[in-house]
């Protein structure tokens, strides 16, 4: 799947890889609980999922809600971003992720 990454996934990986987002280590295409997570920060327990146009239908939204619920049961926090936001406003997306990581881990 890494070779078939979407433009948004490649852009997001450029933001997250090599600890470029304030030193946080991320994994991509990470298997957990029967799912393949787009991006996962193990230390913070934060998942970043990118949603393209196929996520707009009711069936897919329901699947995404159930997937998020199951990941939260495993103690993870799921952050979802639309592909077009990653492509058009990567700095805003990166800042949103950074702030959440800092908030989540401030007490650790």
C-alpha positions as a Markdown table, in Angstrom:
| # | Residue | x | y | z |
|---|---|---|---|---|
| 1 | Unk | 0.0 | 0.0 | 0.0 |
| 2 | Unk | 2.9 | 2.4 | 0.6 |
| 3 | Unk | 3.8 | 2.3 | -3.1 |
| 4 | Unk | 0.2 | 3.1 | -4.0 |
| 5 | Unk | -0.1 | 6.1 | -1.6 |
| 6 | Unk | -2.4 | 8.9 | -2.6 |
| 7 | Unk | -1.1 | 12.5 | -3.1 |
| 8 | Unk | -2.5 | 13.4 | 0.3 |
| 9 | Unk | -0.8 | 10.4 | 2.0 |
| 10 | Unk | 2.5 | 11.3 | 0.5 |
| 11 | Unk | 2.0 | 14.9 | 1.6 |
| 12 | Unk | 1.1 | 13.9 | 5.1 |
| 13 | Unk | 4.1 | 11.5 | 5.3 |
| 14 | Unk | 6.3 | 14.4 | 4.3 |
| 15 | Unk | 5.0 | 16.3 | 7.3 |
| 16 | Unk | 5.3 | 13.4 | 9.8 |
| 17 | Unk | 8.3 | 11.3 | 8.8 |
| 18 | Unk | 11.8 | 11.5 | 10.3 |
| 19 | Unk | 10.4 | 13.2 | 13.4 |
| 20 | Unk | 9.9 | 16.5 | 11.5 |
| 21 | Unk | 6.8 | 17.4 | 13.5 |
| 22 | Unk | 8.5 | 18.5 | 16.7 |
| 23 | Unk | 10.3 | 15.2 | 17.2 |
| 24 | Unk | 7.3 | 12.9 | 17.3 |
| 25 | Unk | 7.9 | 9.5 | 15.8 |
| 26 | Unk | 5.2 | 8.2 | 13.4 |
| 27 | Unk | 4.6 | 5.0 | 11.7 |
| 28 | Unk | 2.6 | 4.6 | 8.5 |
| 29 | Unk | 0.4 | 1.8 | 7.3 |
| 30 | Unk | 0.5 | 0.4 | 10.8 |
| 31 | Unk | -1.5 | -2.7 | 11.6 |
| 32 | Unk | -3.6 | -2.6 | 14.8 |
| 33 | Unk | -6.7 | -4.6 | 15.8 |
| 34 | Unk | -7.5 | -5.9 | 12.3 |
| 35 | Unk | -7.1 | -2.4 | 10.7 |
| 36 | Unk | -4.3 | -0.7 | 8.8 |
| 37 | Unk | -3.9 | 2.8 | 10.2 |
| 38 | Unk | -2.8 | 5.5 | 7.9 |
| 39 | Unk | -0.4 | 7.1 | 10.4 |
| 40 | Unk | 0.2 | 6.3 | 14.1 |
| 41 | Unk | 2.2 | 7.9 | 16.8 |
| 42 | Unk | 2.8 | 5.1 | 19.3 |
| 43 | Unk | 4.1 | 7.3 | 22.1 |
| 44 | Unk | 1.0 | 9.5 | 22.1 |
| 45 | Unk | -1.5 | 6.9 | 21.0 |
| 46 | Unk | -2.7 | 9.2 | 18.2 |
| 47 | Unk | -4.0 | 7.9 | 14.9 |
| 48 | Unk | -4.2 | 10.2 | 11.8 |
| 49 | Unk | -6.6 | 9.0 | 9.1 |
| 50 | Unk | -7.0 | 10.7 | 5.8 |
| 51 | Unk | -10.4 | 10.6 | 4.1 |
| 52 | Unk | -10.9 | 11.1 | 0.4 |
| 53 | Unk | -14.1 | 11.4 | -1.5 |
| 54 | Unk | -15.0 | 7.8 | -1.0 |
| 55 | Unk | -15.6 | 8.6 | 2.7 |
| 56 | Unk | -18.5 | 10.8 | 1.9 |
| 57 | Unk | -21.2 | 8.1 | 1.5 |
| 58 | Unk | -23.3 | 7.0 | 4.4 |
| 59 | Unk | -22.1 | 3.4 | 4.4 |
| 60 | Unk | -18.4 | 4.5 | 4.5 |
| 61 | Unk | -19.2 | 7.1 | 7.2 |
| 62 | Unk | -20.8 | 4.4 | 9.3 |
| 63 | Unk | -17.7 | 2.1 | 8.8 |
| 64 | Unk | -15.4 | 5.0 | 9.7 |
| 65 | Unk | -17.4 | 5.7 | 12.9 |
| 66 | Unk | -17.3 | 2.0 | 13.9 |
| 67 | Unk | -13.6 | 1.8 | 13.1 |
| 68 | Unk | -12.9 | 4.9 | 15.2 |
| 69 | Unk | -15.0 | 3.5 | 18.1 |
| 70 | Unk | -13.0 | 0.3 | 18.1 |
| 71 | Unk | -9.7 | 2.1 | 18.0 |
| 72 | Unk | -10.8 | 4.3 | 20.9 |
| 73 | Unk | -11.6 | 1.1 | 22.8 |
| 74 | Unk | -8.0 | 0.2 | 22.3 |
| 75 | Unk | -7.0 | 3.5 | 23.9 |
| 76 | Unk | -6.1 | 5.4 | 20.7 |
| 77 | Unk | -7.3 | 8.8 | 19.7 |
| 78 | Unk | -8.3 | 9.2 | 16.1 |
| 79 | Unk | -7.9 | 12.4 | 14.1 |
| 80 | Unk | -9.5 | 12.5 | 10.7 |
| 81 | Unk | -8.6 | 14.9 | 7.9 |
| 82 | Unk | -10.0 | 15.3 | 4.4 |
| 83 | Unk | -7.5 | 14.7 | 1.6 |
| 84 | Unk | -8.2 | 18.1 | 0.2 |
| 85 | Unk | -7.4 | 19.8 | 3.5 |
| 86 | Unk | -4.0 | 18.1 | 3.6 |
| 87 | Unk | -3.2 | 19.1 | 0.1 |
| 88 | Unk | -4.5 | 22.7 | 0.3 |
| 89 | Unk | -3.7 | 23.6 | 3.9 |
| 90 | Unk | -0.9 | 21.3 | 5.1 |
| 91 | Unk | 0.4 | 23.8 | 7.6 |
| 92 | Unk | -3.0 | 24.0 | 9.3 |
| 93 | Unk | -3.3 | 20.2 | 9.4 |
| 94 | Unk | 0.2 | 19.9 | 10.8 |
| 95 | Unk | -0.5 | 22.6 | 13.5 |
| 96 | Unk | -3.7 | 20.9 | 14.5 |
| 97 | Unk | -1.9 | 17.6 | 15.0 |
| 98 | Unk | 1.0 | 19.2 | 16.8 |
| 99 | Unk | -1.3 | 21.0 | 19.2 |
| 100 | Unk | -3.2 | 17.9 | 20.0 |
| 101 | Unk | 0.0 | 15.9 | 20.7 |
| 102 | Unk | 1.2 | 18.6 | 23.0 |
| 103 | Unk | -2.1 | 18.8 | 24.9 |
| 104 | Unk | -2.4 | 15.0 | 25.1 |
| 105 | Unk | 1.2 | 14.5 | 26.4 |
| 106 | Unk | 1.6 | 17.6 | 28.5 |
| 107 | Unk | 0.9 | 15.7 | 31.7 |
| 108 | Unk | 3.1 | 12.7 | 30.8 |
